[in-house]
Amino acid sequence: MPLVIVNFLELLISALMLLVLARVVVSWLAPTGGGGLVAFIYQATEPILAPIRRVVPPSGGLDWAPLIAMLVLGFLLRLAVRL
């Protein structure tokens, strides 16, 4: 696989991981919502987290979707690096 595609995949996956992490932090600091940046974070991460929530619903007040998403994205990042 060409190096340009691998670098692009690394950058994309890293950005998605940062957005998921930002969503977790924002949900702790401002659970009622916020401005445009918060809306962007939620809109960018919801397509990743919603399918996971359908399979693994929140239990005991904890949403496991961000953790599972980070693990899957980390696996994909390692896979992209090895290619």
KABELGI-V416861 format. One record per residue. N is the residue number from 1. PSI is psi as a letter, one per 40 degrees, with the letter a starting at -180 (NA if undefined). OMEGA is omega in degrees with one decimal (none if undefined). Layout:
((N;PSI;OMEGA) (N;PSI;OMEGA))
This chain:
((1;h;-178.3) (2;i;-177.6) (3;d;-179.6) (4;d;-179.8) (5;d;178.7) (6;d;178.2) (7;d;178.2) (8;d;178.9) (9;d;177.3) (10;d;180.0) (11;d;-179.7) (12;d;-179.1) (13;d;177.7) (14;d;178.3) (15;d;177.6) (16;d;177.4) (17;d;177.4) (18;d;178.4) (19;d;177.3) (20;d;177.8) (21;d;177.6) (22;d;178.6) (23;d;178.1) (24;d;-179.4) (25;d;179.4) (26;d;-179.9) (27;d;175.7) (28;d;-173.4) (29;d;-177.7) (30;g;-175.4) (31;e;-178.8) (32;e;178.8) (33;a;-178.1) (34;a;-175.8) (35;a;-176.1) (36;d;179.9) (37;d;178.2) (38;d;177.9) (39;d;177.8) (40;d;-179.8) (41;d;-179.6) (42;d;-179.8) (43;d;-179.2) (44;d;-175.8) (45;e;-177.3) (46;d;177.2) (47;d;177.5) (48;d;-172.3) (49;d;-176.4) (50;d;178.4) (51;d;178.3) (52;d;179.5) (53;d;177.9) (54;d;-179.4) (55;d;-178.3) (56;g;-179.6) (57;i;177.5) (58;h;-179.9) (59;h;178.8) (60;f;-179.6) (61;e;179.2) (62;h;176.1) (63;h;-177.0) (64;e;-175.4) (65;d;179.0) (66;d;178.8) (67;d;179.4) (68;d;178.7) (69;d;179.4) (70;d;178.1) (71;d;179.4) (72;d;179.1) (73;d;176.4) (74;d;176.5) (75;d;179.3) (76;d;177.8) (77;d;177.9) (78;d;177.6) (79;d;179.9) (80;d;180.0) (81;d;-179.0) (82;d;179.5) (83;NA;none))
